[in-house]
Amino acid sequence: MIKFGKILEESLVLESMYRNDPIVIKAKYDSKCVETGKSIKRGEEMVYFPKTKRTYCMDSRTAKEWLSQHVADNMFLGDRGW
């Protein structure tokens, strides 16, 4: 489960509650998306999965699915039958 953090540069920043929760962060180094193969430049937002140490660009299917699921969970949409 995650909680909403502050909004930076008009983008949603999510903070994880548990050590191995995926998290949206800004890349500290140039990297590559493991799903699409696209390069992730330093400073770009990406989804990081600490348990597997994998990075996903925001355009990847995994990142979009993870983000939509956790936003829905935090807005309690899952409990409302969405």
mmCIF file of the N, C-alpha and C atoms, coordinates in Angstrom:
data_MODEL
# 
_entry.id   MODEL 
# 
loop_
_atom_site.group_PDB 
_atom_site.id 
_atom_site.type_symbol 
_atom_site.label_atom_id 
_atom_site.label_alt_id 
_atom_site.label_comp_id 
_atom_site.label_asym_id 
_atom_site.label_entity_id 
_atom_site.label_seq_id 
_atom_site.pdbx_PDB_ins_code 
_atom_site.Cartn_x 
_atom_site.Cartn_y 
_atom_site.Cartn_z 
_atom_site.occupancy 
_atom_site.B_iso_or_equiv 
_atom_site.pdbx_formal_charge 
_atom_site.auth_seq_id 
_atom_site.auth_comp_id 
_atom_site.auth_asym_id 
_atom_site.auth_atom_id 
_atom_site.pdbx_PDB_model_num 
ATOM 1   N N  . MET A 1 1  ? 0.850   -1.179 0.000   1.00 0.00 ? 1  MET A N  1 
ATOM 2   C CA . MET A 1 1  ? 0.000   0.000  0.000   1.00 0.00 ? 1  MET A CA 1 
ATOM 3   C C  . MET A 1 1  ? 0.889   1.234  0.000   1.00 0.00 ? 1  MET A C  1 
ATOM 4   N N  . ILE A 1 2  ? 0.478   2.256  -0.728  1.00 0.00 ? 2  ILE A N  1 
ATOM 5   C CA . ILE A 1 2  ? 1.259   3.475  -0.817  1.00 0.00 ? 2  ILE A CA 1 
ATOM 6   C C  . ILE A 1 2  ? 0.433   4.650  -0.343  1.00 0.00 ? 2  ILE A C  1 
ATOM 7   N N  . LYS A 1 3  ? 1.092   5.730  -0.049  1.00 0.00 ? 3  LYS A N  1 
ATOM 8   C CA . LYS A 1 3  ? 0.382   6.955  0.308   1.00 0.00 ? 3  LYS A CA 1 
ATOM 9   C C  . LYS A 1 3  ? 0.809   8.046  -0.652  1.00 0.00 ? 3  LYS A C  1 
ATOM 10  N N  . PHE A 1 4  ? -0.038  9.021  -0.832  1.00 0.00 ? 4  PHE A N  1 
ATOM 11  C CA . PHE A 1 4  ? 0.285   10.093 -1.753  1.00 0.00 ? 4  PHE A CA 1 
ATOM 12  C C  . PHE A 1 4  ? 1.292   11.033 -1.121  1.00 0.00 ? 4  PHE A C  1 
ATOM 13  N N  . GLY A 1 5  ? 2.263   11.439 -1.898  1.00 0.00 ? 5  GLY A N  1 
ATOM 14  C CA . GLY A 1 5  ? 3.259   12.406 -1.461  1.00 0.00 ? 5  GLY A CA 1 
ATOM 15  C C  . GLY A 1 5  ? 2.911   13.765 -2.014  1.00 0.00 ? 5  GLY A C  1 
ATOM 16  N N  . LYS A 1 6  ? 3.844   14.671 -2.003  1.00 0.00 ? 6  LYS A N  1 
ATOM 17  C CA . LYS A 1 6  ? 3.593   16.002 -2.536  1.00 0.00 ? 6  LYS A CA 1 
ATOM 18  C C  . LYS A 1 6  ? 3.708   15.994 -4.057  1.00 0.00 ? 6  LYS A C  1 
ATOM 19  N N  . ILE A 1 7  ? 3.108   16.975 -4.672  1.00 0.00 ? 7  ILE A N  1 
ATOM 20  C CA . ILE A 1 7  ? 3.138   17.067 -6.127  1.00 0.00 ? 7  ILE A CA 1 
ATOM 21  C C  . ILE A 1 7  ? 4.311   17.936 -6.547  1.00 0.00 ? 7  ILE A C  1 
ATOM 22  N N  . LEU A 1 8  ? 5.166   17.384 -7.410  1.00 0.00 ? 8  LEU A N  1 
ATOM 23  C CA . LEU A 1 8  ? 6.329   18.101 -7.917  1.00 0.00 ? 8  LEU A CA 1 
ATOM 24  C C  . LEU A 1 8  ? 6.217   18.232 -9.428  1.00 0.00 ? 8  LEU A C  1 
ATOM 25  N N  . GLU A 1 9  ? 6.396   19.422 -9.932  1.00 0.00 ? 9  GLU A N  1 
ATOM 26  C CA . GLU A 1 9  ? 6.407   19.690 -11.367 1.00 0.00 ? 9  GLU A CA 1 
ATOM 27  C C  . GLU A 1 9  ? 5.198   19.077 -12.065 1.00 0.00 ? 9  GLU A C  1 
ATOM 28  N N  . GLU A 1 10 ? 4.023   19.247 -11.458 1.00 0.00 ? 10 GLU A N  1 
ATOM 29  C CA . GLU A 1 10 ? 2.753   18.778 -12.015 1.00 0.00 ? 10 GLU A CA 1 
ATOM 30  C C  . GLU A 1 10 ? 2.702   17.271 -12.247 1.00 0.00 ? 10 GLU A C  1 
ATOM 31  N N  . SER A 1 11 ? 3.488   16.508 -11.527 1.00 0.00 ? 11 SER A N  1 
ATOM 32  C CA . SER A 1 11 ? 3.424   15.057 -11.664 1.00 0.00 ? 11 SER A CA 1 
ATOM 33  C C  . SER A 1 11 ? 3.221   14.435 -10.290 1.00 0.00 ? 11 SER A C  1 
ATOM 34  N N  . LEU A 1 12 ? 2.514   13.332 -10.266 1.00 0.00 ? 12 LEU A N  1 
ATOM 35  C CA . LEU A 1 12 ? 2.198   12.663 -9.021  1.00 0.00 ? 12 LEU A CA 1 
ATOM 36  C C  . LEU A 1 12 ? 3.416   11.916 -8.499  1.00 0.00 ? 12 LEU A C  1 
ATOM 37  N N  . VAL A 1 13 ? 3.790   12.195 -7.273  1.00 0.00 ? 13 VAL A N  1 
ATOM 38  C CA . VAL A 1 13 ? 4.896   11.491 -6.644  1.00 0.00 ? 13 VAL A CA 1 
ATOM 39  C C  . VAL A 1 13 ? 4.301   10.566 -5.602  1.00 0.00 ? 13 VAL A C  1 
ATOM 40  N N  . LEU A 1 14 ? 4.614   9.296  -5.699  1.00 0.00 ? 14 LEU A N  1 
ATOM 41  C CA . LEU A 1 14 ? 4.078   8.320  -4.764  1.00 0.00 ? 14 LEU A CA 1 
ATOM 42  C C  . LEU A 1 14 ? 5.183   7.798  -3.871  1.00 0.00 ? 14 LEU A C  1 
ATOM 43  N N  . GLU A 1 15 ? 4.900   7.723  -2.595  1.00 0.00 ? 15 GLU A N  1 
ATOM 44  C CA . GLU A 1 15 ? 5.870   7.213  -1.642  1.00 0.00 ? 15 GLU A CA 1 
ATOM 45  C C  . GLU A 1 15 ? 5.423   5.835  -1.185  1.00 0.00 ? 15 GLU A C  1 
ATOM 46  N N  . SER A 1 16 ? 6.353   4.915  -1.095  1.00 0.00 ? 16 SER A N  1 
ATOM 47  C CA . SER A 1 16 ? 5.989   3.577  -0.656  1.00 0.00 ? 16 SER A CA 1 
ATOM 48  C C  . SER A 1 16 ? 5.955   3.511  0.863   1.00 0.00 ? 16 SER A C  1 
ATOM 49  N N  . MET A 1 17 ? 5.143   2.625  1.369   1.00 0.00 ? 17 MET A N  1 
ATOM 50  C CA . MET A 1 17 ? 5.052   2.445  2.814   1.00 0.00 ? 17 MET A CA 1 
ATOM 51  C C  . MET A 1 17 ? 5.962   1.316  3.285   1.00 0.00 ? 17 MET A C  1 
ATOM 52  N N  . TYR A 1 18 ? 6.254   0.392  2.398   1.00 0.00 ? 18 TYR A N  1 
ATOM 53  C CA . TYR A 1 18 ? 7.063   -0.752 2.769   1.00 0.00 ? 18 TYR A CA 1 
ATOM 54  C C  . TYR A 1 18 ? 8.330   -0.788 1.933   1.00 0.00 ? 18 TYR A C  1 
ATOM 55  N N  . ARG A 1 19 ? 9.346   -1.407 2.436   1.00 0.00 ? 19 ARG A N  1 
ATOM 56  C CA . ARG A 1 19 ? 10.672  -1.386 1.830   1.00 0.00 ? 19 ARG A CA 1 
ATOM 57  C C  . ARG A 1 19 ? 10.704  -1.870 0.383   1.00 0.00 ? 19 ARG A C  1 
ATOM 58  N N  . ASN A 1 20 ? 9.995   -2.930 0.062   1.00 0.00 ? 20 ASN A N  1 
ATOM 59  C CA . ASN A 1 20 ? 10.059  -3.494 -1.282  1.00 0.00 ? 20 ASN A CA 1 
ATOM 60  C C  . ASN A 1 20 ? 8.911   -3.080 -2.195  1.00 0.00 ? 20 ASN A C  1 
ATOM 61  N N  . ASP A 1 21 ? 8.119   -2.091 -1.784  1.00 0.00 ? 21 ASP A N  1 
ATOM 62  C CA . ASP A 1 21 ? 7.049   -1.595 -2.644  1.00 0.00 ? 21 ASP A CA 1 
ATOM 63  C C  . ASP A 1 21 ? 7.641   -0.874 -3.845  1.00 0.00 ? 21 ASP A C  1 
ATOM 64  N N  . PRO A 1 22 ? 7.049   -1.052 -5.024  1.00 0.00 ? 22 PRO A N  1 
ATOM 65  C CA . PRO A 1 22 ? 7.474   -0.253 -6.178  1.00 0.00 ? 22 PRO A CA 1 
ATOM 66  C C  . PRO A 1 22 ? 7.236   1.225  -5.882  1.00 0.00 ? 22 PRO A C  1 
ATOM 67  N N  . ILE A 1 23 ? 7.986   2.087  -6.540  1.00 0.00 ? 23 ILE A N  1 
ATOM 68  C CA . ILE A 1 23 ? 7.883   3.515  -6.273  1.00 0.00 ? 23 ILE A CA 1 
ATOM 69  C C  . ILE A 1 23 ? 8.184   4.295  -7.549  1.00 0.00 ? 23 ILE A C  1 
ATOM 70  N N  . VAL A 1 24 ? 7.513   5.428  -7.698  1.00 0.00 ? 24 VAL A N  1 
ATOM 71  C CA . VAL A 1 24 ? 7.807   6.349  -8.792  1.00 0.00 ? 24 VAL A CA 1 
ATOM 72  C C  . VAL A 1 24 ? 8.900   7.289  -8.302  1.00 0.00 ? 24 VAL A C  1 
ATOM 73  N N  . ILE A 1 25 ? 10.017  7.304  -9.016  1.00 0.00 ? 25 ILE A N  1 
ATOM 74  C CA . ILE A 1 25 ? 11.136  8.164  -8.636  1.00 0.00 ? 25 ILE A CA 1 
ATOM 75  C C  . ILE A 1 25 ? 11.696  8.848  -9.881  1.00 0.00 ? 25 ILE A C  1 
ATOM 76  N N  . LYS A 1 26 ? 12.529  9.845  -9.651  1.00 0.00 ? 26 LYS A N  1 
ATOM 77  C CA . LYS A 1 26 ? 13.280  10.466 -10.739 1.00 0.00 ? 26 LYS A CA 1 
ATOM 78  C C  . LYS A 1 26 ? 14.614  9.745  -10.831 1.00 0.00 ? 26 LYS A C  1 
ATOM 79  N N  . ALA A 1 27 ? 14.999  9.391  -12.036 1.00 0.00 ? 27 ALA A N  1 
ATOM 80  C CA . ALA A 1 27 ? 16.236  8.629  -12.250 1.00 0.00 ? 27 ALA A CA 1 
ATOM 81  C C  . ALA A 1 27 ? 17.447  9.447  -11.813 1.00 0.00 ? 27 ALA A C  1 
ATOM 82  N N  . LYS A 1 28 ? 18.306  8.833  -11.021 1.00 0.00 ? 28 LYS A N  1 
ATOM 83  C CA . LYS A 1 28 ? 19.553  9.481  -10.607 1.00 0.00 ? 28 LYS A CA 1 
ATOM 84  C C  . LYS A 1 28 ? 20.631  9.301  -11.657 1.00 0.00 ? 28 LYS A C  1 
ATOM 85  N N  . TYR A 1 29 ? 20.487  8.266  -12.472 1.00 0.00 ? 29 TYR A N  1 
ATOM 86  C CA . TYR A 1 29 ? 21.459  7.934  -13.510 1.00 0.00 ? 29 TYR A CA 1 
ATOM 87  C C  . TYR A 1 29 ? 20.710  7.570  -14.796 1.00 0.00 ? 29 TYR A C  1 
ATOM 88  N N  . ASP A 1 30 ? 21.389  7.641  -15.912 1.00 0.00 ? 30 ASP A N  1 
ATOM 89  C CA . ASP A 1 30 ? 20.804  7.135  -17.152 1.00 0.00 ? 30 ASP A CA 1 
ATOM 90  C C  . ASP A 1 30 ? 20.574  5.642  -16.992 1.00 0.00 ? 30 ASP A C  1 
ATOM 91  N N  . SER A 1 31 ? 19.450  5.178  -17.488 1.00 0.00 ? 31 SER A N  1 
ATOM 92  C CA . SER A 1 31 ? 19.073  3.783  -17.316 1.00 0.00 ? 31 SER A CA 1 
ATOM 93  C C  . SER A 1 31 ? 18.325  3.320  -18.554 1.00 0.00 ? 31 SER A C  1 
ATOM 94  N N  . LYS A 1 32 ? 17.798  2.096  -18.498 1.00 0.00 ? 32 LYS A N  1 
ATOM 95  C CA . LYS A 1 32 ? 17.043  1.541  -19.614 1.00 0.00 ? 32 LYS A CA 1 
ATOM 96  C C  . LYS A 1 32 ? 15.841  0.791  -19.063 1.00 0.00 ? 32 LYS A C  1 
ATOM 97  N N  . CYS A 1 33 ? 14.696  0.942  -19.709 1.00 0.00 ? 33 CYS A N  1 
ATOM 98  C CA . CYS A 1 33 ? 13.479  0.232  -19.329 1.00 0.00 ? 33 CYS A CA 1 
ATOM 99  C C  . CYS A 1 33 ? 13.643  -1.239 -19.690 1.00 0.00 ? 33 CYS A C  1 
ATOM 100 N N  . VAL A 1 34 ? 13.376  -2.113 -18.730 1.00 0.00 ? 34 VAL A N  1 
ATOM 101 C CA . VAL A 1 34 ? 13.552  -3.547 -18.988 1.00 0.00 ? 34 VAL A CA 1 
ATOM 102 C C  . VAL A 1 34 ? 12.454  -4.108 -19.883 1.00 0.00 ? 34 VAL A C  1 
ATOM 103 N N  . GLU A 1 35 ? 11.339  -3.404 -19.993 1.00 0.00 ? 35 GLU A N  1 
ATOM 104 C CA . GLU A 1 35 ? 10.228  -3.897 -20.807 1.00 0.00 ? 35 GLU A CA 1 
ATOM 105 C C  . GLU A 1 35 ? 10.297  -3.391 -22.245 1.00 0.00 ? 35 GLU A C  1 
ATOM 106 N N  . THR A 1 36 ? 10.488  -2.090 -22.410 1.00 0.00 ? 36 THR A N  1 
ATOM 107 C CA . THR A 1 36 ? 10.453  -1.499 -23.755 1.00 0.00 ? 36 THR A CA 1 
ATOM 108 C C  . THR A 1 36 ? 11.830  -1.316 -24.370 1.00 0.00 ? 36 THR A C  1 
ATOM 109 N N  . GLY A 1 37 ? 12.856  -1.292 -23.539 1.00 0.00 ? 37 GLY A N  1 
ATOM 110 C CA . GLY A 1 37 ? 14.205  -1.062 -24.037 1.00 0.00 ? 37 GLY A CA 1 
ATOM 111 C C  . GLY A 1 37 ? 14.526  0.411  -24.245 1.00 0.00 ? 37 GLY A C  1 
ATOM 112 N N  . LYS A 1 38 ? 13.566  1.292  -23.974 1.00 0.00 ? 38 LYS A N  1 
ATOM 113 C CA . LYS A 1 38 ? 13.788  2.727  -24.130 1.00 0.00 ? 38 LYS A CA 1 
ATOM 114 C C  . LYS A 1 38 ? 14.755  3.223  -23.056 1.00 0.00 ? 38 LYS A C  1 
ATOM 115 N N  . SER A 1 39 ? 15.528  4.234  -23.422 1.00 0.00 ? 39 SER A N  1 
ATOM 116 C CA . SER A 1 39 ? 16.451  4.792  -22.439 1.00 0.00 ? 39 SER A CA 1 
ATOM 117 C C  . SER A 1 39 ? 15.691  5.719  -21.495 1.00 0.00 ? 39 SER A C  1 
ATOM 118 N N  . ILE A 1 40 ? 16.107  5.722  -20.256 1.00 0.00 ? 40 ILE A N  1 
ATOM 119 C CA . ILE A 1 40 ? 15.568  6.604  -19.228 1.00 0.00 ? 40 ILE A CA 1 
ATOM 120 C C  . ILE A 1 40 ? 16.698  7.550  -18.868 1.00 0.00 ? 40 ILE A C  1 
ATOM 121 N N  . LYS A 1 41 ? 16.516  8.812  -19.146 1.00 0.00 ? 41 LYS A N  1 
ATOM 122 C CA . LYS A 1 41 ? 17.554  9.809  -18.892 1.00 0.00 ? 41 LYS A CA 1 
ATOM 123 C C  . LYS A 1 41 ? 17.513  10.264 -17.436 1.00 0.00 ? 41 LYS A C  1 
ATOM 124 N N  . ARG A 1 42 ? 18.644  10.714 -16.959 1.00 0.00 ? 42 ARG A N  1 
ATOM 125 C CA . ARG A 1 42 ? 18.746  11.243 -15.603 1.00 0.00 ? 42 ARG A CA 1 
ATOM 126 C C  . ARG A 1 42 ? 17.711  12.360 -15.420 1.00 0.00 ? 42 ARG A C  1 
ATOM 127 N N  . GLY A 1 43 ? 16.930  12.279 -14.338 1.00 0.00 ? 43 GLY A N  1 
ATOM 128 C CA . GLY A 1 43 ? 15.913  13.280 -14.036 1.00 0.00 ? 43 GLY A CA 1 
ATOM 129 C C  . GLY A 1 43 ? 14.513  12.916 -14.504 1.00 0.00 ? 43 GLY A C  1 
ATOM 130 N N  . GLU A 1 44 ? 14.376  11.931 -15.390 1.00 0.00 ? 44 GLU A N  1 
ATOM 131 C CA . GLU A 1 44 ? 13.057  11.501 -15.845 1.00 0.00 ? 44 GLU A CA 1 
ATOM 132 C C  . GLU A 1 44 ? 12.407  10.612 -14.782 1.00 0.00 ? 44 GLU A C  1 
ATOM 133 N N  . GLU A 1 45 ? 11.079  10.644 -14.729 1.00 0.00 ? 45 GLU A N  1 
ATOM 134 C CA . GLU A 1 45 ? 10.369  9.773  -13.801 1.00 0.00 ? 45 GLU A CA 1 
ATOM 135 C C  . GLU A 1 45 ? 10.356  8.353  -14.338 1.00 0.00 ? 45 GLU A C  1 
ATOM 136 N N  . MET A 1 46 ? 10.399  7.411  -13.415 1.00 0.00 ? 46 MET A N  1 
ATOM 137 C CA . MET A 1 46 ? 10.346  5.990  -13.760 1.00 0.00 ? 46 MET A CA 1 
ATOM 138 C C  . MET A 1 46 ? 9.748   5.244  -12.585 1.00 0.00 ? 46 MET A C  1 
ATOM 139 N N  . VAL A 1 47 ? 9.323   4.015  -12.832 1.00 0.00 ? 47 VAL A N  1 
ATOM 140 C CA . VAL A 1 47 ? 8.843   3.152  -11.752 1.00 0.00 ? 47 VAL A CA 1 
ATOM 141 C C  . VAL A 1 47 ? 9.970   2.184  -11.431 1.00 0.00 ? 47 VAL A C  1 
ATOM 142 N N  . TYR A 1 48 ? 10.326  2.137  -10.154 1.00 0.00 ? 48 TYR A N  1 
ATOM 143 C CA . TYR A 1 48 ? 11.415  1.276  -9.695  1.00 0.00 ? 48 TYR A CA 1 
ATOM 144 C C  . TYR A 1 48 ? 10.849  0.200  -8.784  1.00 0.00 ? 48 TYR A C  1 
ATOM 145 N N  . PHE A 1 49 ? 11.199  -1.048 -9.090  1.00 0.00 ? 49 PHE A N  1 
ATOM 146 C CA . PHE A 1 49 ? 10.799  -2.189 -8.269  1.00 0.00 ? 49 PHE A CA 1 
ATOM 147 C C  . PHE A 1 49 ? 12.023  -2.643 -7.471  1.00 0.00 ? 49 PHE A C  1 
ATOM 148 N N  . PRO A 1 50 ? 12.132  -2.243 -6.192  1.00 0.00 ? 50 PRO A N  1 
ATOM 149 C CA . PRO A 1 50 ? 13.326  -2.547 -5.399  1.00 0.00 ? 50 PRO A CA 1 
ATOM 150 C C  . PRO A 1 50 ? 13.611  -4.035 -5.221  1.00 0.00 ? 50 PRO A C  1 
ATOM 151 N N  . LYS A 1 51 ? 12.570  -4.839 -5.127  1.00 0.00 ? 51 LYS A N  1 
ATOM 152 C CA . LYS A 1 51 ? 12.774  -6.264 -4.877  1.00 0.00 ? 51 LYS A CA 1 
ATOM 153 C C  . LYS A 1 51 ? 13.526  -6.928 -6.032  1.00 0.00 ? 51 LYS A C  1 
ATOM 154 N N  . THR A 1 52 ? 13.179  -6.554 -7.266  1.00 0.00 ? 52 THR A N  1 
ATOM 155 C CA . THR A 1 52 ? 13.829  -7.141 -8.435  1.00 0.00 ? 52 THR A CA 1 
ATOM 156 C C  . THR A 1 52 ? 14.893  -6.224 -9.035  1.00 0.00 ? 52 THR A C  1 
ATOM 157 N N  . LYS A 1 53 ? 14.966  -4.985 -8.517  1.00 0.00 ? 53 LYS A N  1 
ATOM 158 C CA . LYS A 1 53 ? 15.900  -3.957 -9.001  1.00 0.00 ? 53 LYS A CA 1 
ATOM 159 C C  . LYS A 1 53 ? 15.693  -3.654 -10.484 1.00 0.00 ? 53 LYS A C  1 
ATOM 160 N N  . ARG A 1 54 ? 14.427  -3.653 -10.910 1.00 0.00 ? 54 ARG A N  1 
ATOM 161 C CA . ARG A 1 54 ? 14.095  -3.358 -12.298 1.00 0.00 ? 54 ARG A CA 1 
ATOM 162 C C  . ARG A 1 54 ? 13.506  -1.965 -12.416 1.00 0.00 ? 54 ARG A C  1 
ATOM 163 N N  . THR A 1 55 ? 13.798  -1.323 -13.554 1.00 0.00 ? 55 THR A N  1 
ATOM 164 C CA . THR A 1 55 ? 13.271  0.006  -13.816 1.00 0.00 ? 55 THR A CA 1 
ATOM 165 C C  . THR A 1 55 ? 12.379  -0.037 -15.047 1.00 0.00 ? 55 THR A C  1 
ATOM 166 N N  . TYR A 1 56 ? 11.293  0.721  -14.998 1.00 0.00 ? 56 TYR A N  1 
ATOM 167 C CA . TYR A 1 56 ? 10.334  0.786  -16.093 1.00 0.00 ? 56 TYR A CA 1 
ATOM 168 C C  . TYR A 1 56 ? 10.065  2.244  -16.428 1.00 0.00 ? 56 TYR A C  1 
ATOM 169 N N  . CYS A 1 57 ? 10.089  2.575  -17.720 1.00 0.00 ? 57 CYS A N  1 
ATOM 170 C CA . CYS A 1 57 ? 9.750   3.930  -18.133 1.00 0.00 ? 57 CYS A CA 1 
ATOM 171 C C  . CYS A 1 57 ? 8.251   4.135  -17.943 1.00 0.00 ? 57 CYS A C  1 
ATOM 172 N N  . MET A 1 58 ? 7.836   5.381  -17.864 1.00 0.00 ? 58 MET A N  1 
ATOM 173 C CA . MET A 1 58 ? 6.433   5.679  -17.613 1.00 0.00 ? 58 MET A CA 1 
ATOM 174 C C  . MET A 1 58 ? 5.534   5.294  -18.785 1.00 0.00 ? 58 MET A C  1 
ATOM 175 N N  . ASP A 1 59 ? 6.103   5.052  -19.961 1.00 0.00 ? 59 ASP A N  1 
ATOM 176 C CA . ASP A 1 59 ? 5.331   4.627  -21.133 1.00 0.00 ? 59 ASP A CA 1 
ATOM 177 C C  . ASP A 1 59 ? 5.113   3.114  -21.184 1.00 0.00 ? 59 ASP A C  1 
ATOM 178 N N  . SER A 1 60 ? 5.776   2.368  -20.323 1.00 0.00 ? 60 SER A N  1 
ATOM 179 C CA . SER A 1 60 ? 5.669   0.908  -20.375 1.00 0.00 ? 60 SER A CA 1 
ATOM 180 C C  . SER A 1 60 ? 4.325   0.436  -19.818 1.00 0.00 ? 60 SER A C  1 
ATOM 181 N N  . ARG A 1 61 ? 3.908   -0.714 -20.282 1.00 0.00 ? 61 ARG A N  1 
ATOM 182 C CA . ARG A 1 61 ? 2.640   -1.289 -19.838 1.00 0.00 ? 61 ARG A CA 1 
ATOM 183 C C  . ARG A 1 61 ? 2.671   -1.590 -18.334 1.00 0.00 ? 61 ARG A C  1 
ATOM 184 N N  . THR A 1 62 ? 3.779   -2.128 -17.851 1.00 0.00 ? 62 THR A N  1 
ATOM 185 C CA . THR A 1 62 ? 3.917   -2.460 -16.430 1.00 0.00 ? 62 THR A CA 1 
ATOM 186 C C  . THR A 1 62 ? 3.754   -1.226 -15.561 1.00 0.00 ? 62 THR A C  1 
ATOM 187 N N  . ALA A 1 63 ? 4.412   -0.126 -15.939 1.00 0.00 ? 63 ALA A N  1 
ATOM 188 C CA . ALA A 1 63 ? 4.325   1.111  -15.159 1.00 0.00 ? 63 ALA A CA 1 
ATOM 189 C C  . ALA A 1 63 ? 2.907   1.664  -15.162 1.00 0.00 ? 63 ALA A C  1 
ATOM 190 N N  . LYS A 1 64 ? 2.255   1.660  -16.318 1.00 0.00 ? 64 LYS A N  1 
ATOM 191 C CA . LYS A 1 64 ? 0.889   2.175  -16.405 1.00 0.00 ? 64 LYS A CA 1 
ATOM 192 C C  . LYS A 1 64 ? -0.087  1.339  -15.585 1.00 0.00 ? 64 LYS A C  1 
ATOM 193 N N  . GLU A 1 65 ? 0.054   0.011  -15.653 1.00 0.00 ? 65 GLU A N  1 
ATOM 194 C CA . GLU A 1 65 ? -0.829  -0.866 -14.877 1.00 0.00 ? 65 GLU A CA 1 
ATOM 195 C C  . GLU A 1 65 ? -0.595  -0.697 -13.382 1.00 0.00 ? 65 GLU A C  1 
ATOM 196 N N  . TRP A 1 66 ? 0.674   -0.642 -12.984 1.00 0.00 ? 66 TRP A N  1 
ATOM 197 C CA . TRP A 1 66 ? 0.987   -0.470 -11.565 1.00 0.00 ? 66 TRP A CA 1 
ATOM 198 C C  . TRP A 1 66 ? 0.445   0.853  -11.050 1.00 0.00 ? 66 TRP A C  1 
ATOM 199 N N  . LEU A 1 67 ? 0.674   1.927  -11.803 1.00 0.00 ? 67 LEU A N  1 
ATOM 200 C CA . LEU A 1 67 ? 0.239   3.251  -11.372 1.00 0.00 ? 67 LEU A CA 1 
ATOM 201 C C  . LEU A 1 67 ? -1.284  3.332  -11.271 1.00 0.00 ? 67 LEU A C  1 
ATOM 202 N N  . SER A 1 68 ? -1.989  2.820  -12.270 1.00 0.00 ? 68 SER A N  1 
ATOM 203 C CA . SER A 1 68 ? -3.449  2.895  -12.223 1.00 0.00 ? 68 SER A CA 1 
ATOM 204 C C  . SER A 1 68 ? -4.018  2.052  -11.086 1.00 0.00 ? 68 SER A C  1 
ATOM 205 N N  . GLN A 1 69 ? -3.435  0.894  -10.833 1.00 0.00 ? 69 GLN A N  1 
ATOM 206 C CA . GLN A 1 69 ? -3.918  0.035  -9.748  1.00 0.00 ? 69 GLN A CA 1 
ATOM 207 C C  . GLN A 1 69 ? -3.718  0.689  -8.385  1.00 0.00 ? 69 GLN A C  1 
ATOM 208 N N  . HIS A 1 70 ? -2.578  1.275  -8.167  1.00 0.00 ? 70 HIS A N  1 
ATOM 209 C CA . HIS A 1 70 ? -2.293  1.860  -6.852  1.00 0.00 ? 70 HIS A CA 1 
ATOM 210 C C  . HIS A 1 70 ? -3.009  3.179  -6.632  1.00 0.00 ? 70 HIS A C  1 
ATOM 211 N N  . VAL A 1 71 ? -3.250  3.922  -7.679  1.00 0.00 ? 71 VAL A N  1 
ATOM 212 C CA . VAL A 1 71 ? -4.072  5.120  -7.538  1.00 0.00 ? 71 VAL A CA 1 
ATOM 213 C C  . VAL A 1 71 ? -5.497  4.700  -7.198  1.00 0.00 ? 71 VAL A C  1 
ATOM 214 N N  . ALA A 1 72 ? -6.010  3.680  -7.879  1.00 0.00 ? 72 ALA A N  1 
ATOM 215 C CA . ALA A 1 72 ? -7.358  3.177  -7.585  1.00 0.00 ? 72 ALA A CA 1 
ATOM 216 C C  . ALA A 1 72 ? -7.443  2.653  -6.153  1.00 0.00 ? 72 ALA A C  1 
ATOM 217 N N  . ASP A 1 73 ? -6.428  1.927  -5.708  1.00 0.00 ? 73 ASP A N  1 
ATOM 218 C CA . ASP A 1 73 ? -6.416  1.410  -4.339  1.00 0.00 ? 73 ASP A CA 1 
ATOM 219 C C  . ASP A 1 73 ? -6.462  2.542  -3.321  1.00 0.00 ? 73 ASP A C  1 
ATOM 220 N N  . ASN A 1 74 ? -5.722  3.603  -3.588  1.00 0.00 ? 74 ASN A N  1 
ATOM 221 C CA . ASN A 1 74 ? -5.659  4.716  -2.646  1.00 0.00 ? 74 ASN A CA 1 
ATOM 222 C C  . ASN A 1 74 ? -6.882  5.613  -2.700  1.00 0.00 ? 74 ASN A C  1 
ATOM 223 N N  . MET A 1 75 ? -7.619  5.542  -3.773  1.00 0.00 ? 75 MET A N  1 
ATOM 224 C CA . MET A 1 75 ? -8.857  6.318  -3.871  1.00 0.00 ? 75 MET A CA 1 
ATOM 225 C C  . MET A 1 75 ? -10.051 5.458  -3.471  1.00 0.00 ? 75 MET A C  1 
ATOM 226 N N  . PHE A 1 76 ? -9.786  4.243  -3.016  1.00 0.00 ? 76 PHE A N  1 
ATOM 227 C CA . PHE A 1 76 ? -10.802 3.288  -2.571  1.00 0.00 ? 76 PHE A CA 1 
ATOM 228 C C  . PHE A 1 76 ? -11.773 2.910  -3.682  1.00 0.00 ? 76 PHE A C  1 
ATOM 229 N N  . LEU A 1 77 ? -11.329 2.977  -4.936  1.00 0.00 ? 77 LEU A N  1 
ATOM 230 C CA . LEU A 1 77 ? -12.194 2.616  -6.049  1.00 0.00 ? 77 LEU A CA 1 
ATOM 231 C C  . LEU A 1 77 ? -12.431 1.115  -6.107  1.00 0.00 ? 77 LEU A C  1 
ATOM 232 N N  . GLY A 1 78 ? -11.477 0.342  -5.616  1.00 0.00 ? 78 GLY A N  1 
ATOM 233 C CA . GLY A 1 78 ? -11.651 -1.101 -5.597  1.00 0.00 ? 78 GLY A CA 1 
ATOM 234 C C  . GLY A 1 78 ? -12.798 -1.526 -4.705  1.00 0.00 ? 78 GLY A C  1 
ATOM 235 N N  . ASP A 1 79 ? -13.043 -0.768 -3.643  1.00 0.00 ? 79 ASP A N  1 
ATOM 236 C CA . ASP A 1 79 ? -14.125 -1.075 -2.720  1.00 0.00 ? 79 ASP A CA 1 
ATOM 237 C C  . ASP A 1 79 ? -15.486 -0.649 -3.244  1.00 0.00 ? 79 ASP A C  1 
ATOM 238 N N  . ARG A 1 80 ? -15.492 0.178  -4.270  1.00 0.00 ? 80 ARG A N  1 
ATOM 239 C CA . ARG A 1 80 ? -16.738 0.682  -4.812  1.00 0.00 ? 80 ARG A CA 1 
ATOM 240 C C  . ARG A 1 80 ? -17.177 -0.046 -6.069  1.00 0.00 ? 80 ARG A C  1 
ATOM 241 N N  . GLY A 1 81 ? -16.497 -1.123 -6.408  1.00 0.00 ? 81 GLY A N  1 
ATOM 242 C CA . GLY A 1 81 ? -16.880 -1.926 -7.556  1.00 0.00 ? 81 GLY A CA 1 
ATOM 243 C C  . GLY A 1 81 ? -16.369 -1.433 -8.886  1.00 0.00 ? 81 GLY A C  1 
ATOM 244 N N  . TRP A 1 82 ? -15.332 -0.613 -8.899  1.00 0.00 ? 82 TRP A N  1 
ATOM 245 C CA . TRP A 1 82 ? -14.781 -0.110 -10.169 1.00 0.00 ? 82 TRP A CA 1 
ATOM 246 C C  . TRP A 1 82 ? -13.974 -1.150 -10.844 1.00 0.00 ? 82 TRP A C  1 
# 
